[in-house]
Amino acid sequence: MRVTKQIDINEKNSRAKAEFAKMIESVSSRGFFGSASVTVSIQDGHIQFTRVAVDRMIR
């Protein structure tokens, strides 16, 4: 059971990092105005979920 738990933790860590990288890539372009955030909900040292939000301002 411990091995399964460790794999799950590593998978969630990797997923959060990948989502952050995708978000940075999508907003780091000329003509983007707005805000972007990645929120990681953590409980007892373990990632519960990752939320990505991008708010684009139209000028």
PDBQT receptor file of N, H, CA, C and O in Angstrom, charges set to zero:
ATOM      1  N   MET A   1       0.820  -1.192   0.000  1.00  0.00    +0.000 N 
ATOM      2  CA  MET A   1       0.000   0.000   0.000  1.00  0.00    +0.000 C 
ATOM      3  C   MET A   1       0.865   1.259   0.000  1.00  0.00    +0.000 C 
ATOM      4  O   MET A   1       0.502   2.254  -0.626  1.00  0.00    +0.000 OA
ATOM      5  N   ARG A   2       1.952   1.229   0.661  1.00  0.00    +0.000 N 
ATOM      6  H   ARG A   2       2.247   0.421   1.170  1.00  0.00    +0.000 HD
ATOM      7  CA  ARG A   2       2.804   2.410   0.718  1.00  0.00    +0.000 C 
ATOM      8  C   ARG A   2       3.366   2.789  -0.648  1.00  0.00    +0.000 C 
ATOM      9  O   ARG A   2       3.466   3.974  -0.967  1.00  0.00    +0.000 OA
ATOM     10  N   VAL A   3       3.734   1.798  -1.457  1.00  0.00    +0.000 N 
ATOM     11  H   VAL A   3       3.653   0.836  -1.197  1.00  0.00    +0.000 HD
ATOM     12  CA  VAL A   3       4.260   2.081  -2.792  1.00  0.00    +0.000 C 
ATOM     13  C   VAL A   3       3.201   2.781  -3.632  1.00  0.00    +0.000 C 
ATOM     14  O   VAL A   3       3.510   3.743  -4.336  1.00  0.00    +0.000 OA
ATOM     15  N   THR A   4       1.952   2.311  -3.570  1.00  0.00    +0.000 N 
ATOM     16  H   THR A   4       1.701   1.530  -2.999  1.00  0.00    +0.000 HD
ATOM     17  CA  THR A   4       0.865   2.926  -4.316  1.00  0.00    +0.000 C 
ATOM     18  C   THR A   4       0.676   4.367  -3.893  1.00  0.00    +0.000 C 
ATOM     19  O   THR A   4       0.476   5.238  -4.741  1.00  0.00    +0.000 OA
ATOM     20  N   LYS A   5       0.736   4.636  -2.603  1.00  0.00    +0.000 N 
ATOM     21  H   LYS A   5       0.899   3.929  -1.914  1.00  0.00    +0.000 HD
ATOM     22  CA  LYS A   5       0.567   5.983  -2.091  1.00  0.00    +0.000 C 
ATOM     23  C   LYS A   5       1.682   6.894  -2.598  1.00  0.00    +0.000 C 
ATOM     24  O   LYS A   5       1.421   8.038  -2.971  1.00  0.00    +0.000 OA
ATOM     25  N   GLN A   6       2.910   6.404  -2.617  1.00  0.00    +0.000 N 
ATOM     26  H   GLN A   6       3.121   5.475  -2.314  1.00  0.00    +0.000 HD
ATOM     27  CA  GLN A   6       4.043   7.205  -3.078  1.00  0.00    +0.000 C 
ATOM     28  C   GLN A   6       3.901   7.531  -4.563  1.00  0.00    +0.000 C 
ATOM     29  O   GLN A   6       4.203   8.649  -4.978  1.00  0.00    +0.000 OA
ATOM     30  N   ILE A   7       3.451   6.583  -5.357  1.00  0.00    +0.000 N 
ATOM     31  H   ILE A   7       3.205   5.675  -5.020  1.00  0.00    +0.000 HD
ATOM     32  CA  ILE A   7       3.247   6.822  -6.789  1.00  0.00    +0.000 C 
ATOM     33  C   ILE A   7       2.179   7.890  -6.978  1.00  0.00    +0.000 C 
ATOM     34  O   ILE A   7       2.337   8.778  -7.816  1.00  0.00    +0.000 OA
ATOM     35  N   ASP A   8       1.100   7.818  -6.214  1.00  0.00    +0.000 N 
ATOM     36  H   ASP A   8       0.972   7.096  -5.534  1.00  0.00    +0.000 HD
ATOM     37  CA  ASP A   8       0.016   8.790  -6.309  1.00  0.00    +0.000 C 
ATOM     38  C   ASP A   8       0.515  10.188  -5.956  1.00  0.00    +0.000 C 
ATOM     39  O   ASP A   8       0.160  11.153  -6.634  1.00  0.00    +0.000 OA
ATOM     40  N   ILE A   9       1.323  10.316  -4.920  1.00  0.00    +0.000 N 
ATOM     41  H   ILE A   9       1.611   9.532  -4.369  1.00  0.00    +0.000 HD
ATOM     42  CA  ILE A   9       1.875  11.609  -4.520  1.00  0.00    +0.000 C 
ATOM     43  C   ILE A   9       2.766  12.163  -5.624  1.00  0.00    +0.000 C 
ATOM     44  O   ILE A   9       2.653  13.338  -5.972  1.00  0.00    +0.000 OA
ATOM     45  N   ASN A  10       3.643  11.346  -6.176  1.00  0.00    +0.000 N 
ATOM     46  H   ASN A  10       3.735  10.391  -5.893  1.00  0.00    +0.000 HD
ATOM     47  CA  ASN A  10       4.519  11.789  -7.264  1.00  0.00    +0.000 C 
ATOM     48  C   ASN A  10       3.718  12.191  -8.489  1.00  0.00    +0.000 C 
ATOM     49  O   ASN A  10       4.066  13.156  -9.170  1.00  0.00    +0.000 OA
ATOM     50  N   GLU A  11       2.656  11.464  -8.774  1.00  0.00    +0.000 N 
ATOM     51  H   GLU A  11       2.374  10.679  -8.221  1.00  0.00    +0.000 HD
ATOM     52  CA  GLU A  11       1.817  11.772  -9.929  1.00  0.00    +0.000 C 
ATOM     53  C   GLU A  11       1.133  13.131  -9.762  1.00  0.00    +0.000 C 
ATOM     54  O   GLU A  11       1.070  13.912 -10.711  1.00  0.00    +0.000 OA
ATOM     55  N   LYS A  12       0.630  13.413  -8.582  1.00  0.00    +0.000 N 
ATOM     56  H   LYS A  12       0.681  12.778  -7.811  1.00  0.00    +0.000 HD
ATOM     57  CA  LYS A  12      -0.032  14.688  -8.338  1.00  0.00    +0.000 C 
ATOM     58  C   LYS A  12       0.975  15.836  -8.364  1.00  0.00    +0.000 C 
ATOM     59  O   LYS A  12       0.656  16.916  -8.860  1.00  0.00    +0.000 OA
ATOM     60  N   ASN A  13       2.170  15.627  -7.846  1.00  0.00    +0.000 N 
ATOM     61  H   ASN A  13       2.429  14.749  -7.443  1.00  0.00    +0.000 HD
ATOM     62  CA  ASN A  13       3.215  16.652  -7.914  1.00  0.00    +0.000 C 
ATOM     63  C   ASN A  13       3.579  16.951  -9.361  1.00  0.00    +0.000 C 
ATOM     64  O   ASN A  13       3.682  18.114  -9.750  1.00  0.00    +0.000 OA
ATOM     65  N   SER A  14       3.772  15.919 -10.148  1.00  0.00    +0.000 N 
ATOM     66  H   SER A  14       3.688  14.974  -9.832  1.00  0.00    +0.000 HD
ATOM     67  CA  SER A  14       4.112  16.086 -11.560  1.00  0.00    +0.000 C 
ATOM     68  C   SER A  14       2.992  16.786 -12.312  1.00  0.00    +0.000 C 
ATOM     69  O   SER A  14       3.250  17.635 -13.165  1.00  0.00    +0.000 OA
ATOM     70  N   ARG A  15       1.775  16.441 -12.005  1.00  0.00    +0.000 N 
ATOM     71  H   ARG A  15       1.566  15.751 -11.312  1.00  0.00    +0.000 HD
ATOM     72  CA  ARG A  15       0.609  17.047 -12.671  1.00  0.00    +0.000 C 
ATOM     73  C   ARG A  15       0.538  18.542 -12.369  1.00  0.00    +0.000 C 
ATOM     74  O   ARG A  15       0.276  19.343 -13.267  1.00  0.00    +0.000 OA
ATOM     75  N   ALA A  16       0.769  18.926 -11.107  1.00  0.00    +0.000 N 
ATOM     76  H   ALA A  16       0.981  18.276 -10.378  1.00  0.00    +0.000 HD
ATOM     77  CA  ALA A  16       0.736  20.342 -10.729  1.00  0.00    +0.000 C 
ATOM     78  C   ALA A  16       1.824  21.117 -11.459  1.00  0.00    +0.000 C 
ATOM     79  O   ALA A  16       1.581  22.223 -11.943  1.00  0.00    +0.000 OA
ATOM     80  N   LYS A  17       3.025  20.544 -11.540  1.00  0.00    +0.000 N 
ATOM     81  H   LYS A  17       3.223  19.647 -11.147  1.00  0.00    +0.000 HD
ATOM     82  CA  LYS A  17       4.133  21.195 -12.251  1.00  0.00    +0.000 C 
ATOM     83  C   LYS A  17       3.820  21.330 -13.739  1.00  0.00    +0.000 C 
ATOM     84  O   LYS A  17       4.114  22.360 -14.345  1.00  0.00    +0.000 OA
ATOM     85  N   ALA A  18       3.230  20.302 -14.323  1.00  0.00    +0.000 N 
ATOM     86  H   ALA A  18       2.991  19.465 -13.831  1.00  0.00    +0.000 HD
ATOM     87  CA  ALA A  18       2.902  20.326 -15.750  1.00  0.00    +0.000 C 
ATOM     88  C   ALA A  18       1.828  21.378 -16.040  1.00  0.00    +0.000 C 
ATOM     89  O   ALA A  18       1.911  22.080 -17.047  1.00  0.00    +0.000 OA
ATOM     90  N   GLU A  19       0.830  21.493 -15.175  1.00  0.00    +0.000 N 
ATOM     91  H   GLU A  19       0.763  20.922 -14.357  1.00  0.00    +0.000 HD
ATOM     92  CA  GLU A  19      -0.220  22.489 -15.372  1.00  0.00    +0.000 C 
ATOM     93  C   GLU A  19       0.348  23.899 -15.266  1.00  0.00    +0.000 C 
ATOM     94  O   GLU A  19      -0.050  24.786 -16.021  1.00  0.00    +0.000 OA
ATOM     95  N   PHE A  20       1.273  24.111 -14.339  1.00  0.00    +0.000 N 
ATOM     96  H   PHE A  20       1.597  23.391 -13.726  1.00  0.00    +0.000 HD
ATOM     97  CA  PHE A  20       1.909  25.420 -14.209  1.00  0.00    +0.000 C 
ATOM     98  C   PHE A  20       2.690  25.755 -15.481  1.00  0.00    +0.000 C 
ATOM     99  O   PHE A  20       2.610  26.875 -15.985  1.00  0.00    +0.000 OA
ATOM    100  N   ALA A  21       3.439  24.791 -15.992  1.00  0.00    +0.000 N 
ATOM    101  H   ALA A  21       3.504  23.881 -15.582  1.00  0.00    +0.000 HD
ATOM    102  CA  ALA A  21       4.226  25.011 -17.208  1.00  0.00    +0.000 C 
ATOM    103  C   ALA A  21       3.314  25.329 -18.395  1.00  0.00    +0.000 C 
ATOM    104  O   ALA A  21       3.628  26.220 -19.184  1.00  0.00    +0.000 OA
ATOM    105  N   LYS A  22       2.187  24.615 -18.536  1.00  0.00    +0.000 N 
ATOM    106  H   LYS A  22       1.932  23.891 -17.895  1.00  0.00    +0.000 HD
ATOM    107  CA  LYS A  22       1.250  24.880 -19.631  1.00  0.00    +0.000 C 
ATOM    108  C   LYS A  22       0.648  26.267 -19.509  1.00  0.00    +0.000 C 
ATOM    109  O   LYS A  22       0.490  26.969 -20.508  1.00  0.00    +0.000 OA
ATOM    110  N   MET A  23       0.311  26.667 -18.288  1.00  0.00    +0.000 N 
ATOM    111  H   MET A  23       0.440  26.097 -17.476  1.00  0.00    +0.000 HD
ATOM    112  CA  MET A  23      -0.274  27.976 -18.084  1.00  0.00    +0.000 C 
ATOM    113  C   MET A  23       0.721  29.078 -18.432  1.00  0.00    +0.000 C 
ATOM    114  O   MET A  23       0.363  30.036 -19.117  1.00  0.00    +0.000 OA
ATOM    115  N   ILE A  24       1.958  28.956 -17.973  1.00  0.00    +0.000 N 
ATOM    116  H   ILE A  24       2.249  28.177 -17.417  1.00  0.00    +0.000 HD
ATOM    117  CA  ILE A  24       2.988  29.951 -18.273  1.00  0.00    +0.000 C 
ATOM    118  C   ILE A  24       3.198  30.066 -19.781  1.00  0.00    +0.000 C 
ATOM    119  O   ILE A  24       3.332  31.168 -20.313  1.00  0.00    +0.000 OA
ATOM    120  N   GLU A  25       3.224  28.939 -20.455  1.00  0.00    +0.000 N 
ATOM    121  H   GLU A  25       3.114  28.043 -20.022  1.00  0.00    +0.000 HD
ATOM    122  CA  GLU A  25       3.417  28.950 -21.906  1.00  0.00    +0.000 C 
ATOM    123  C   GLU A  25       2.267  29.656 -22.618  1.00  0.00    +0.000 C 
ATOM    124  O   GLU A  25       2.493  30.403 -23.570  1.00  0.00    +0.000 OA
ATOM    125  N   SER A  26       1.051  29.428 -22.169  1.00  0.00    +0.000 N 
ATOM    126  H   SER A  26       0.867  28.821 -21.396  1.00  0.00    +0.000 HD
ATOM    127  CA  SER A  26      -0.101  30.015 -22.865  1.00  0.00    +0.000 C 
ATOM    128  C   SER A  26      -0.245  31.511 -22.607  1.00  0.00    +0.000 C 
ATOM    129  O   SER A  26      -0.767  32.220 -23.468  1.00  0.00    +0.000 OA
ATOM    130  N   VAL A  27       0.191  32.015 -21.467  1.00  0.00    +0.000 N 
ATOM    131  H   VAL A  27       0.615  31.439 -20.768  1.00  0.00    +0.000 HD
ATOM    132  CA  VAL A  27       0.020  33.441 -21.179  1.00  0.00    +0.000 C 
ATOM    133  C   VAL A  27       1.267  34.272 -21.476  1.00  0.00    +0.000 C 
ATOM    134  O   VAL A  27       1.201  35.501 -21.476  1.00  0.00    +0.000 OA
ATOM    135  N   SER A  28       2.377  33.631 -21.724  1.00  0.00    +0.000 N 
ATOM    136  H   SER A  28       2.430  32.633 -21.724  1.00  0.00    +0.000 HD
ATOM    137  CA  SER A  28       3.623  34.356 -21.997  1.00  0.00    +0.000 C 
ATOM    138  C   SER A  28       3.757  34.672 -23.478  1.00  0.00    +0.000 C 
ATOM    139  O   SER A  28       4.765  34.355 -24.111  1.00  0.00    +0.000 OA
ATOM    140  N   SER A  29       2.746  35.290 -24.005  1.00  0.00    +0.000 N 
ATOM    141  H   SER A  29       1.927  35.547 -23.491  1.00  0.00    +0.000 HD
ATOM    142  CA  SER A  29       2.783  35.641 -25.423  1.00  0.00    +0.000 C 
ATOM    143  C   SER A  29       2.415  37.103 -25.588  1.00  0.00    +0.000 C 
ATOM    144  O   SER A  29       1.673  37.671 -24.786  1.00  0.00    +0.000 OA
ATOM    145  N   ARG A  30       2.933  37.683 -26.615  1.00  0.00    +0.000 N 
ATOM    146  H   ARG A  30       3.536  37.221 -27.267  1.00  0.00    +0.000 HD
ATOM    147  CA  ARG A  30       2.649  39.082 -26.917  1.00  0.00    +0.000 C 
ATOM    148  C   ARG A  30       1.153  39.242 -27.148  1.00  0.00    +0.000 C 
ATOM    149  O   ARG A  30       0.541  38.459 -27.874  1.00  0.00    +0.000 OA
ATOM    150  N   GLY A  31       0.580  40.245 -26.535  1.00  0.00    +0.000 N 
ATOM    151  H   GLY A  31       1.077  40.881 -25.945  1.00  0.00    +0.000 HD
ATOM    152  CA  GLY A  31      -0.841  40.498 -26.707  1.00  0.00    +0.000 C 
ATOM    153  C   GLY A  31      -1.718  39.941 -25.601  1.00  0.00    +0.000 C 
ATOM    154  O   GLY A  31      -2.926  40.180 -25.595  1.00  0.00    +0.000 OA
ATOM    155  N   PHE A  32      -1.136  39.205 -24.665  1.00  0.00    +0.000 N 
ATOM    156  H   PHE A  32      -0.155  39.011 -24.669  1.00  0.00    +0.000 HD
ATOM    157  CA  PHE A  32      -1.942  38.699 -23.545  1.00  0.00    +0.000 C 
ATOM    158  C   PHE A  32      -1.987  39.754 -22.452  1.00  0.00    +0.000 C 
ATOM    159  O   PHE A  32      -0.949  40.228 -21.988  1.00  0.00    +0.000 OA
ATOM    160  N   PHE A  33      -3.191  40.117 -22.047  1.00  0.00    +0.000 N 
ATOM    161  H   PHE A  33      -4.034  39.732 -22.424  1.00  0.00    +0.000 HD
ATOM    162  CA  PHE A  33      -3.399  41.026 -20.927  1.00  0.00    +0.000 C 
ATOM    163  C   PHE A  33      -4.366  40.342 -19.979  1.00  0.00    +0.000 C 
ATOM    164  O   PHE A  33      -5.431  39.895 -20.404  1.00  0.00    +0.000 OA
ATOM    165  N   GLY A  34      -4.024  40.253 -18.725  1.00  0.00    +0.000 N 
ATOM    166  H   GLY A  34      -3.159  40.617 -18.380  1.00  0.00    +0.000 HD
ATOM    167  CA  GLY A  34      -4.910  39.621 -17.760  1.00  0.00    +0.000 C 
ATOM    168  C   GLY A  34      -4.133  39.033 -16.612  1.00  0.00    +0.000 C 
ATOM    169  O   GLY A  34      -3.040  39.488 -16.276  1.00  0.00    +0.000 OA
ATOM    170  N   SER A  35      -4.714  38.016 -16.017  1.00  0.00    +0.000 N 
ATOM    171  H   SER A  35      -5.603  37.647 -16.290  1.00  0.00    +0.000 HD
ATOM    172  CA  SER A  35      -4.055  37.356 -14.889  1.00  0.00    +0.000 C 
ATOM    173  C   SER A  35      -4.197  35.851 -15.024  1.00  0.00    +0.000 C 
ATOM    174  O   SER A  35      -5.118  35.344 -15.665  1.00  0.00    +0.000 OA
ATOM    175  N   ALA A  36      -3.268  35.159 -14.410  1.00  0.00    +0.000 N 
ATOM    176  H   ALA A  36      -2.520  35.571 -13.889  1.00  0.00    +0.000 HD
ATOM    177  CA  ALA A  36      -3.284  33.694 -14.441  1.00  0.00    +0.000 C 
ATOM    178  C   ALA A  36      -2.802  33.184 -13.088  1.00  0.00    +0.000 C 
ATOM    179  O   ALA A  36      -1.932  33.784 -12.457  1.00  0.00    +0.000 OA
ATOM    180  N   SER A  37      -3.376  32.078 -12.658  1.00  0.00    +0.000 N 
ATOM    181  H   SER A  37      -4.083  31.591 -13.171  1.00  0.00    +0.000 HD
ATOM    182  CA  SER A  37      -2.956  31.527 -11.371  1.00  0.00    +0.000 C 
ATOM    183  C   SER A  37      -3.111  30.011 -11.361  1.00  0.00    +0.000 C 
ATOM    184  O   SER A  37      -3.952  29.434 -12.051  1.00  0.00    +0.000 OA
ATOM    185  N   VAL A  38      -2.273  29.407 -10.557  1.00  0.00    +0.000 N 
ATOM    186  H   VAL A  38      -1.590  29.875  -9.996  1.00  0.00    +0.000 HD
ATOM    187  CA  VAL A  38      -2.389  27.980 -10.266  1.00  0.00    +0.000 C 
ATOM    188  C   VAL A  38      -2.541  27.886  -8.758  1.00  0.00    +0.000 C 
ATOM    189  O   VAL A  38      -1.683  28.354  -8.010  1.00  0.00    +0.000 OA
ATOM    190  N   THR A  39      -3.629  27.285  -8.316  1.00  0.00    +0.000 N 
ATOM    191  H   THR A  39      -4.327  26.905  -8.923  1.00  0.00    +0.000 HD
ATOM    192  CA  THR A  39      -3.874  27.096  -6.890  1.00  0.00    +0.000 C 
ATOM    193  C   THR A  39      -3.777  25.618  -6.590  1.00  0.00    +0.000 C 
ATOM    194  O   THR A  39      -4.442  24.797  -7.222  1.00  0.00    +0.000 OA
ATOM    195  N   VAL A  40      -2.957  25.291  -5.637  1.00  0.00    +0.000 N 
ATOM    196  H   VAL A  40      -2.417  25.958  -5.123  1.00  0.00    +0.000 HD
ATOM    197  CA  VAL A  40      -2.784  23.895  -5.231  1.00  0.00    +0.000 C 
ATOM    198  C   VAL A  40      -3.361  23.756  -3.823  1.00  0.00    +0.000 C 
ATOM    199  O   VAL A  40      -2.892  24.399  -2.884  1.00  0.00    +0.000 OA
ATOM    200  N   SER A  41      -4.375  22.918  -3.689  1.00  0.00    +0.000 N 
ATOM    201  H   SER A  41      -4.756  22.396  -4.452  1.00  0.00    +0.000 HD
ATOM    202  CA  SER A  41      -4.980  22.666  -2.386  1.00  0.00    +0.000 C 
ATOM    203  C   SER A  41      -4.232  21.511  -1.717  1.00  0.00    +0.000 C 
ATOM    204  O   SER A  41      -4.122  20.417  -2.271  1.00  0.00    +0.000 OA
ATOM    205  N   ILE A  42      -3.728  21.777  -0.529  1.00  0.00    +0.000 N 
ATOM    206  H   ILE A  42      -3.817  22.665  -0.079  1.00  0.00    +0.000 HD
ATOM    207  CA  ILE A  42      -2.916  20.784   0.180  1.00  0.00    +0.000 C 
ATOM    208  C   ILE A  42      -3.546  20.478   1.523  1.00  0.00    +0.000 C 
ATOM    209  O   ILE A  42      -3.992  21.376   2.237  1.00  0.00    +0.000 OA
ATOM    210  N   GLN A  43      -3.577  19.213   1.854  1.00  0.00    +0.000 N 
ATOM    211  H   GLN A  43      -3.214  18.483   1.274  1.00  0.00    +0.000 HD
ATOM    212  CA  GLN A  43      -4.125  18.780   3.126  1.00  0.00    +0.000 C 
ATOM    213  C   GLN A  43      -3.156  17.777   3.744  1.00  0.00    +0.000 C 
ATOM    214  O   GLN A  43      -2.870  16.737   3.149  1.00  0.00    +0.000 OA
ATOM    215  N   ASP A  44      -2.662  18.083   4.911  1.00  0.00    +0.000 N 
ATOM    216  H   ASP A  44      -2.894  18.927   5.394  1.00  0.00    +0.000 HD
ATOM    217  CA  ASP A  44      -1.723  17.218   5.628  1.00  0.00    +0.000 C 
ATOM    218  C   ASP A  44      -0.489  16.891   4.785  1.00  0.00    +0.000 C 
ATOM    219  O   ASP A  44       0.030  15.776   4.826  1.00  0.00    +0.000 OA
ATOM    220  N   GLY A  45      -0.032  17.886   4.022  1.00  0.00    +0.000 N 
ATOM    221  H   GLY A  45      -0.454  18.792   3.988  1.00  0.00    +0.000 HD
ATOM    222  CA  GLY A  45       1.175  17.713   3.223  1.00  0.00    +0.000 C 
ATOM    223  C   GLY A  45       0.976  17.009   1.896  1.00  0.00    +0.000 C 
ATOM    224  O   GLY A  45       1.953  16.713   1.206  1.00  0.00    +0.000 OA
ATOM    225  N   HIS A  46      -0.269  16.731   1.519  1.00  0.00    +0.000 N 
ATOM    226  H   HIS A  46      -1.062  16.971   2.079  1.00  0.00    +0.000 HD
ATOM    227  CA  HIS A  46      -0.558  16.018   0.276  1.00  0.00    +0.000 C 
ATOM    228  C   HIS A  46      -1.437  16.877  -0.623  1.00  0.00    +0.000 C 
ATOM    229  O   HIS A  46      -2.384  17.506  -0.150  1.00  0.00    +0.000 OA
ATOM    230  N   ILE A  47      -1.134  16.907  -1.902  1.00  0.00    +0.000 N 
ATOM    231  H   ILE A  47      -0.365  16.396  -2.286  1.00  0.00    +0.000 HD
ATOM    232  CA  ILE A  47      -1.931  17.668  -2.861  1.00  0.00    +0.000 C 
ATOM    233  C   ILE A  47      -3.285  16.993  -3.029  1.00  0.00    +0.000 C 
ATOM    234  O   ILE A  47      -3.373  15.806  -3.343  1.00  0.00    +0.000 OA
ATOM    235  N   GLN A  48      -4.337  17.776  -2.814  1.00  0.00    +0.000 N 
ATOM    236  H   GLN A  48      -4.265  18.741  -2.559  1.00  0.00    +0.000 HD
ATOM    237  CA  GLN A  48      -5.695  17.267  -3.008  1.00  0.00    +0.000 C 
ATOM    238  C   GLN A  48      -6.170  17.531  -4.436  1.00  0.00    +0.000 C 
ATOM    239  O   GLN A  48      -6.689  16.636  -5.103  1.00  0.00    +0.000 OA
ATOM    240  N   PHE A  49      -5.984  18.780  -4.900  1.00  0.00    +0.000 N 
ATOM    241  H   PHE A  49      -5.562  19.507  -4.358  1.00  0.00    +0.000 HD
ATOM    242  CA  PHE A  49      -6.336  19.112  -6.275  1.00  0.00    +0.000 C 
ATOM    243  C   PHE A  49      -5.568  20.353  -6.704  1.00  0.00    +0.000 C 
ATOM    244  O   PHE A  49      -5.036  21.097  -5.880  1.00  0.00    +0.000 OA
ATOM    245  N   THR A  50      -5.525  20.554  -8.012  1.00  0.00    +0.000 N 
ATOM    246  H   THR A  50      -5.957  19.949  -8.681  1.00  0.00    +0.000 HD
ATOM    247  CA  THR A  50      -4.873  21.717  -8.611  1.00  0.00    +0.000 C 
ATOM    248  C   THR A  50      -5.904  22.455  -9.451  1.00  0.00    +0.000 C 
ATOM    249  O   THR A  50      -6.623  21.848 -10.245  1.00  0.00    +0.000 OA
ATOM    250  N   ARG A  51      -5.969  23.766  -9.270  1.00  0.00    +0.000 N 
ATOM    251  H   ARG A  51      -5.386  24.259  -8.625  1.00  0.00    +0.000 HD
ATOM    252  CA  ARG A  51      -6.917  24.588 -10.034  1.00  0.00    +0.000 C 
ATOM    253  C   ARG A  51      -6.124  25.608 -10.851  1.00  0.00    +0.000 C 
ATOM    254  O   ARG A  51      -5.258  26.304 -10.321  1.00  0.00    +0.000 OA
ATOM    255  N   VAL A  52      -6.428  25.686 -12.135  1.00  0.00    +0.000 N 
ATOM    256  H   VAL A  52      -7.131  25.121 -12.565  1.00  0.00    +0.000 HD
ATOM    257  CA  VAL A  52      -5.779  26.640 -13.027  1.00  0.00    +0.000 C 
ATOM    258  C   VAL A  52      -6.825  27.646 -13.479  1.00  0.00    +0.000 C 
ATOM    259  O   VAL A  52      -7.907  27.269 -13.931  1.00  0.00    +0.000 OA
ATOM    260  N   ALA A  53      -6.497  28.939 -13.354  1.00  0.00    +0.000 N 
ATOM    261  H   ALA A  53      -5.618  29.246 -12.986  1.00  0.00    +0.000 HD
ATOM    262  CA  ALA A  53      -7.429  29.991 -13.766  1.00  0.00    +0.000 C 
ATOM    263  C   ALA A  53      -6.690  31.003 -14.624  1.00  0.00    +0.000 C 
ATOM    264  O   ALA A  53      -5.606  31.465 -14.270  1.00  0.00    +0.000 OA
ATOM    265  N   VAL A  54      -7.290  31.341 -15.753  1.00  0.00    +0.000 N 
ATOM    266  H   VAL A  54      -8.171  30.966 -16.040  1.00  0.00    +0.000 HD
ATOM    267  CA  VAL A  54      -6.733  32.361 -16.645  1.00  0.00    +0.000 C 
ATOM    268  C   VAL A  54      -7.857  33.343 -16.945  1.00  0.00    +0.000 C 
ATOM    269  O   VAL A  54      -8.903  32.962 -17.468  1.00  0.00    +0.000 OA
ATOM    270  N   ASP A  55      -7.634  34.607 -16.610  1.00  0.00    +0.000 N 
ATOM    271  H   ASP A  55      -6.783  34.917 -16.185  1.00  0.00    +0.000 HD
ATOM    272  CA  ASP A  55      -8.586  35.672 -16.892  1.00  0.00    +0.000 C 
ATOM    273  C   ASP A  55      -7.942  36.601 -17.908  1.00  0.00    +0.000 C 
ATOM    274  O   ASP A  55      -6.954  37.274 -17.613  1.00  0.00    +0.000 OA
ATOM    275  N   ARG A  56      -8.500  36.630 -19.082  1.00  0.00    +0.000 N 
ATOM    276  H   ARG A  56      -9.302  36.083 -19.322  1.00  0.00    +0.000 HD
ATOM    277  CA  ARG A  56      -7.960  37.461 -20.154  1.00  0.00    +0.000 C 
ATOM    278  C   ARG A  56      -8.756  38.761 -20.246  1.00  0.00    +0.000 C 
ATOM    279  O   ARG A  56      -9.986  38.753 -20.284  1.00  0.00    +0.000 OA
ATOM    280  N   MET A  57      -8.037  39.863 -20.280  1.00  0.00    +0.000 N 
ATOM    281  H   MET A  57      -7.038  39.869 -20.248  1.00  0.00    +0.000 HD
ATOM    282  CA  MET A  57      -8.667  41.168 -20.415  1.00  0.00    +0.000 C 
ATOM    283  C   MET A  57      -8.641  41.559 -21.886  1.00  0.00    +0.000 C 
ATOM    284  O   MET A  57      -7.604  41.471 -22.543  1.00  0.00    +0.000 OA
ATOM    285  N   ILE A  58      -9.758  41.980 -22.384  1.00  0.00    +0.000 N 
ATOM    286  H   ILE A  58     -10.600  42.052 -21.850  1.00  0.00    +0.000 HD
ATOM    287  CA  ILE A  58      -9.841  42.405 -23.782  1.00  0.00    +0.000 C 
ATOM    288  C   ILE A  58      -9.728  43.917 -23.813  1.00  0.00    +0.000 C 
ATOM    289  O   ILE A  58     -10.530  44.631 -23.210  1.00  0.00    +0.000 OA
ATOM    290  N   ARG A  59      -8.714  44.395 -24.529  1.00  0.00    +0.000 N 
ATOM    291  H   ARG A  59      -8.063  43.815 -25.019  1.00  0.00    +0.000 HD
ATOM    292  CA  ARG A  59      -8.447  45.835 -24.599  1.00  0.00    +0.000 C 
ATOM    293  C   ARG A  59      -8.856  46.380 -25.935  1.00  0.00    +0.000 C 
ATOM    294  O   ARG A  59      -8.709  47.577 -26.185  1.00  0.00    +0.000 OA
TER     295      ARG A  59
